[in-house]
Amino acid sequence: MALRELRSKAASTLWRDLRPCVSSARPNGLRHASSNPLDDLESSSSLSAPPPSNDIIKSWDPVVRTRSRKTQLPPSRYQFRSPKFYRGPLHPHQPPPPSDPSSRLFQPGPFSLPRLEQTYESTIAPDLLTMTYAHTPPGWVKPPKAQRLREWVGDSPYFKNRPLRGPRGGAHLRLLTPPRNFRTIPKLTGVTVHSMVPAAQDDSAYMHVAGMIIQAITNVRVTTHRARKSVASWGLRDKKFVSVTAKLEREDVYHFLGKLVDVVLPRIKEWKGVKGTSGDSSGNITFGLEPDVVAFFPEIEVNYDVYPPKMIPGCHITIHSTATNDRDARLLLQSIGIPFYGKMVN
């Protein structure tokens, strides 16, 4: 028993004597919050190296260095050019998808998530699916429909394997409405803002003011258009600039419509809404705004003194969607906040 106590006492005494030596031998990489962190940095750094001399800088010529190579690299081995035209699925050169940065159709973004787009994804799209969904019970057989196109009837050899003909009288076939599911919910695809400025034929200032206003309210660079031919009743002269157009895509569509519905339209006095007959049966709705209404846009109102009041133009707004008929397109715009009045034509 005495030997065990002697051993423990000897070990504690030895550790008490060696503790200062062990604490002084700790690695220098450890430091406390009260110590200076600059003491741990190295005294020499690559940033402190002197810059190259002016002679070396002037003598550096990458073009001469490239041409001095014994074997030159092929000019097009590491360069990819997207084909300008689509020549079919069997062509050896296929264009990349639009999501590829090398594609001619590539568009960077999105850079923002507008509030109207968030509302569409969270509320409007599920509501549209619920209101337009048509249930088909198990075992239901779709009734056959008549053929939309006409066949070539006759004994002529030219009628064999010939494509079917359209309806009589030059009428256009309407788009077919696919069964409603989560993939075919109508959504916005673009907005076109067009302003007709006939006075620009005599004074180009009208064209400049119209272009600046449309570009300010849409955040898109405008495109100018000339008159194709002279029309005396409209006061148009051939080859004269008469209109400007701005085409909105992606998040610009939601920014513009959100501003239009929340700020501009509620300030119009005695405005009934958009006519129910507006539409082209393909998911596009068009309506117009007077010049005094265009001045309600915040970009114009805040700088109203910059634009001459007599030169502020009106505009036509065409809203494009993936809907295949006027009813679905009108339902989509009503859910956004655009009212309609009068007889509804589908």
C-alpha positions in Angstrom: 0.0 0.0 0.0 2.9 2.3 0.9 4.6 1.5 -2.4 1.4 2.5 -4.4 1.2 5.9 -2.7 5.0 6.4 -3.3 4.6 5.8 -7.0 1.6 8.3 -7.3 3.4 11.0 -5.4 6.5 10.6 -7.5 4.5 10.8 -10.7 2.7 14.0 -9.6 5.9 15.6 -8.5 7.6 14.8 -11.8 4.6 16.3 -13.8 4.7 19.4 -11.7 8.3 20.0 -12.5 8.0 19.2 -16.3 4.8 21.3 -16.9 6.6 24.6 -17.6 8.9 22.9 -20.1 5.9 21.3 -21.9 3.9 24.6 -22.1 6.9 26.4 -23.6 7.3 23.7 -26.2 3.8 24.2 -27.7 3.6 25.0 -31.5 4.0 28.6 -32.4 1.0 28.4 -34.8 -1.4 28.7 -31.9 -2.2 32.2 -30.9 -4.7 33.9 -28.6 -7.2 36.6 -29.4 -5.1 39.1 -27.6 -2.0 38.5 -29.7 -1.1 40.4 -32.8 -2.0 38.4 -36.0 0.6 40.3 -38.1 3.3 38.5 -36.1 2.2 35.2 -37.7 2.5 36.5 -41.3 5.6 35.8 -43.4 7.9 38.7 -43.9 8.3 38.0 -47.6 5.4 37.9 -50.2 5.0 37.7 -53.9 3.1 40.9 -53.8 6.1 42.7 -52.6 8.2 41.7 -55.5 9.2 44.5 -57.9 7.4 44.8 -61.2 9.1 43.9 -64.4 11.2 46.5 -66.1 10.0 48.7 -68.9 12.2 46.9 -71.4 10.6 43.6 -70.7 7.1 45.1 -70.9 7.8 46.8 -74.3 9.5 43.7 -75.7 6.5 41.5 -74.9 4.6 40.9 -78.1 2.2 37.9 -78.1 1.5 38.1 -81.8 5.2 37.8 -82.7 5.5 34.9 -80.2 2.6 33.1 -81.8 3.9 33.5 -85.4 7.4 32.4 -84.3 6.1 28.9 -83.6 7.4 26.2 -85.9 3.9 24.5 -86.2 0.8 26.7 -86.2 -2.4 25.5 -84.6 -5.4 24.9 -87.0 -7.5 28.1 -87.1 -10.8 26.4 -86.5 -10.0 23.3 -84.4 -10.9 24.9 -81.1 -13.5 27.4 -82.4 -17.2 26.3 -82.5 -19.6 28.3 -84.6 -23.3 27.4 -84.2 -25.0 26.8 -87.6 -27.0 29.7 -88.8 -29.8 27.6 -90.3 -31.4 24.4 -89.1 -31.0 21.8 -91.8 -33.0 18.9 -90.3 -32.4 16.2 -87.7 -30.2 14.1 -90.0 -27.7 16.8 -90.8 -24.2 16.2 -89.2 -24.0 19.7 -87.8 -26.8 20.2 -85.2 -27.3 23.5 -83.4 -26.8 23.4 -79.6 -29.8 23.9 -77.3 -30.8 27.4 -76.4 -29.5 26.9 -72.9 -26.0 26.5 -74.2 -24.0 29.8 -74.2 -22.7 29.0 -77.7 -26.2 28.9 -79.2 -27.4 31.8 -81.3 -30.6 31.8 -79.3 -29.0 31.9 -75.9 -30.3 34.5 -73.5 -28.5 35.0 -70.1 -30.6 35.2 -67.0 -32.9 35.4 -65.2 -31.4 38.2 -63.2 -34.5 38.8 -61.0 -37.7 37.2 -59.8 -40.6 39.6 -60.3 -43.4 39.6 -57.8 -46.0 38.9 -60.6 -44.0 35.8 -61.7 -43.9 34.5 -58.1 -47.7 35.1 -57.9 -48.2 33.2 -61.1 -46.1 30.2 -60.0 -47.7 30.0 -56.5 -51.3 31.0 -57.1 -52.4 31.7 -60.6 -51.1 28.5 -62.3 -52.8 26.1 -59.8 -56.0 28.1 -60.0 -56.0 27.9 -63.8 -55.4 24.2 -63.7 -58.3 23.7 -61.3 -60.8 25.9 -63.3 -60.0 24.5 -66.7 -59.4 20.9 -65.8 -61.7 18.4 -67.5 -61.9 15.0 -65.8 -62.1 11.8 -67.9 -63.3 8.8 -66.0 -61.7 5.4 -66.6 -63.0 3.7 -69.7 -64.1 6.9 -71.3 -63.6 6.9 -75.1 -63.1 10.2 -76.9 -65.7 10.7 -79.6 -64.3 10.8 -83.1 -64.0 14.2 -84.8 -64.4 15.0 -88.5 -61.2 15.5 -90.5 -60.1 19.1 -90.5 -58.3 19.1 -93.9 -59.8 18.1 -97.2 -58.5 15.3 -99.4 -57.7 15.6 -103.1 -60.5 13.8 -105.0 -60.0 12.8 -108.5 -58.0 10.4 -110.8 -55.1 12.7 -111.5 -51.7 11.2 -110.7 -50.7 14.4 -109.1 -53.2 13.8 -106.3 -51.3 10.7 -105.0 -49.3 11.3 -101.8 -50.2 15.0 -101.9 -50.7 16.9 -98.6 -54.2 17.6 -97.6 -55.9 20.9 -98.4 -57.0 23.6 -96.1 -60.6 24.7 -95.6 -62.5 26.4 -98.4 -62.5 30.2 -98.9 -59.0 30.8 -97.6 -60.1 30.4 -93.9 -57.4 29.7 -91.4 -57.6 26.7 -89.1 -57.7 27.5 -85.4 -55.2 26.0 -83.0 -56.2 22.8 -81.3 -56.6 23.0 -77.5 -54.7 20.2 -75.9 -56.0 18.4 -72.8 -55.4 20.5 -69.7 -52.6 19.3 -67.4 -49.7 20.8 -65.5 -47.7 21.0 -68.7 -50.3 22.9 -70.8 -51.3 25.7 -68.3 -51.4 29.0 -70.2 -48.5 31.3 -69.4 -47.2 34.6 -70.6 -44.5 34.5 -73.4 -44.0 38.1 -74.4 -45.4 41.6 -74.8 -45.2 43.9 -77.8 -45.5 47.6 -77.4 -46.2 49.5 -80.6 -46.6 53.3 -81.1 -47.7 54.9 -84.3 -46.2 58.4 -84.9 -47.4 59.8 -88.2 -46.2 63.3 -87.3 -42.6 62.0 -87.4 -42.8 62.2 -91.2 -42.5 66.0 -91.0 -40.6 66.4 -87.7 -38.2 63.7 -86.6 -38.4 65.0 -83.0 -41.7 63.1 -82.6 -39.9 59.9 -83.5 -37.1 60.6 -81.0 -39.6 61.4 -78.2 -41.7 58.3 -78.9 -38.6 56.0 -79.0 -37.3 57.4 -75.7 -40.7 57.0 -74.0 -41.3 53.4 -75.2 -37.8 52.5 -74.3 -38.2 54.1 -70.8 -41.4 52.2 -69.9 -40.3 48.9 -71.4 -36.6 48.8 -70.6 -36.1 47.4 -74.1 -34.4 49.1 -77.0 -37.0 50.0 -79.7 -37.1 49.2 -83.4 -38.2 51.9 -85.9 -40.3 51.1 -88.9 -40.9 52.8 -92.3 -44.1 53.0 -94.2 -44.2 50.4 -96.9 -46.3 52.4 -99.3 -48.1 55.7 -99.5 -51.7 55.7 -98.1 -53.4 59.1 -98.6 -56.3 58.4 -96.2 -53.9 57.7 -93.3 -51.4 60.4 -94.3 -48.6 58.0 -94.9 -45.7 58.5 -97.3 -43.5 55.8 -98.7 -40.2 55.1 -97.0 -40.8 57.5 -94.1 -40.4 56.5 -90.4 -43.8 56.3 -88.9 -43.7 53.9 -85.8 -41.6 52.3 -83.1 -41.9 48.8 -81.6 -40.5 47.2 -78.4 -40.6 43.4 -77.9 -40.4 42.3 -74.3 -39.3 38.8 -73.2 -38.7 36.9 -70.0 -38.6 38.9 -66.8 -39.2 42.2 -68.6 -42.7 40.9 -69.4 -43.6 40.5 -65.7 -42.0 43.8 -64.7 -44.0 45.7 -67.4 -47.3 44.0 -66.7 -46.9 44.4 -62.9 -46.3 48.1 -63.4 -49.2 48.4 -65.8 -51.7 46.6 -63.6 -50.7 48.1 -60.2 -49.8 51.7 -61.1 -51.2 52.8 -64.5 -54.6 51.1 -65.1 -56.1 52.0 -61.7 -55.4 55.7 -62.4 -57.5 55.8 -65.6 -60.8 57.6 -65.0 -64.0 55.8 -66.2 -62.0 53.0 -67.9 -64.2 50.0 -68.5 -61.4 47.6 -69.4 -60.4 45.7 -72.5 -63.1 44.8 -75.0 -64.2 41.2 -74.9 -63.8 41.0 -78.7 -60.1 41.6 -78.5 -58.0 38.6 -79.5 -56.8 36.6 -82.5 -58.0 33.2 -81.4 -54.4 32.2 -80.8 -53.7 33.4 -77.3 -52.9 37.1 -78.1 -54.8 40.0 -76.6 -54.4 43.6 -77.8 -55.6 46.9 -76.3 -54.5 50.5 -76.6 -53.6 53.4 -74.2 -54.1 57.1 -74.9 -51.2 59.6 -74.6 -52.5 60.9 -71.3 -52.5 57.4 -69.9 -48.9 56.7 -71.1 -47.9 59.7 -68.9 -49.0 57.7 -65.8 -46.0 55.4 -66.1 -43.6 56.2 -63.3 -40.6 56.6 -65.6 -42.5 59.3 -67.5 -44.2 60.9 -64.6 -41.0 61.5 -62.6 -39.4 63.2 -65.7 -42.5 64.7 -67.2 -40.8 68.1 -67.8 -38.3 66.3 -70.1 -40.9 65.3 -72.7 -43.1 67.8 -74.5 -46.7 67.0 -73.6 -47.9 67.3 -77.2 -45.2 64.8 -78.4 -46.1 62.0 -75.9 -47.6 59.2 -78.1 -50.2 56.6 -77.4 -49.4 52.9 -77.8 -50.9 49.5 -78.6 -50.0 46.7 -76.2 -50.2 43.1 -77.4 -49.8 40.4 -74.7 -48.7 37.0 -76.0 -49.4 33.7 -74.2 -49.3 30.0 -74.8 -53.1 29.8 -74.8 -54.7 28.4 -77.9 -58.0 30.3 -77.8 -59.3 33.7 -76.6 -61.1 32.2 -73.6 -58.0 30.8 -71.9 -56.0 33.9 -72.8 -58.7 36.2 -71.3 -58.8 34.0 -68.2 -55.1 34.3 -67.7 -55.2 38.1 -68.1 -58.1 38.4 -65.7 -56.2 36.5 -63.1 -53.3 38.9 -63.4 -55.7 41.9 -62.9 -56.7 43.1 -66.4 -60.6 43.6 -66.6 -62.7 42.8 -69.7 -66.1 44.2 -70.7 -68.8 43.6 -73.3 -69.5 40.5 -75.3 -66.9 37.8 -74.9 -65.9 36.2 -78.2 -64.1 32.9 -78.0 
